[in-house]
Amino acid sequence: MMHVEWQRPIGHSDTLSGLPEERRPSPRLVVVVLFWTFYERLMERFFVDAMKSLPSRVSADLLKRYGGIGARLDRLFPLLFETSFGAELARLGFPKIKAHLDEVQAARNSLIHGNPEAITDALVRATVEKLPAVQRSWIELYNTWCVQRVRVPKA
């Protein structure tokens, strides 16, 4: 969906001409919203799988207690792994991804709270350009904390 939206020609109806020019978001703001929704789902899977070795009631409580993506990245991640999310991404070779994710999250939250201009053409372009690195960083993170920790039963 992100690719289709990125490739779609922009028409007059996409300009949100009813808003003052300084308040208009990128006509491709859907790319950023879709990206953030996609990343939230990836991290949901990450945390669920990373806590498989915990009793199910404990992991369910932690996921409920740290229900939002911000709380999970900023508070739950260090509790589980004794390092910050940003430090771990940097250790895995993706030092700039955390800053990009923070920028996207802030812009998406700003949009939700009535500031559509927070999603700019530059942010849309950066989101598209960084998508492959974001996906690779998640795979590395997942393989480090979820796959390598899974115990395969002996036959």
Protein Blocks (a to p, Z undefined) as FASTA:
>chain_A
ZZmmmmpccdfklnopmbcfklpccfklmmmmmmmmmmmmmmmmmmmmmmmmpcfklmmm
mmmmmmpfklmmmmmmmmmnopafklmmmmnopaklmmmmmmmmmmmmmmmnopaklpcf
klmmmmmmmmmmmmmmmmmmmmmmmmmmpccddZZ
